[in-house]
């Protein structure tokens, strides 16, 4: 069983509201069981993209925020970027 962890590049007190909400979603996602496969990352990316779409519809999110799955030296990472700048890295570690 693998564990979902994340790292944010912005200090807690300086995070925008949409990022705080997204981190709450990730905290809830930590309760799920993961295997660390590409399918886990694809499912998580899909869920986060849908949530970001909801934030856009509610006018909470006005910046251009994207998610991207990257493989770096054998490790798969889900990156959340605002205007091309990485803000949040999500890992699923064994």
JOFEN-V379229 format. One record per run of one state. SS is the DSSP state (helix for helix, strand for strand, loop for the rest). FROM is the first residue (numbers start at 1). LEN is the number of residues. If there is no record, write none. Layout:
SS;FROM;LEN  SS;FROM;LEN
This chain:
loop;1;1  strand;2;7  loop;9;3  helix;12;3  loop;15;2  helix;17;13  loop;30;4  strand;34;1  loop;35;3  helix;38;20  loop;58;7  strand;65;8  loop;73;2  strand;75;8  loop;83;2  strand;85;9  loop;94;1
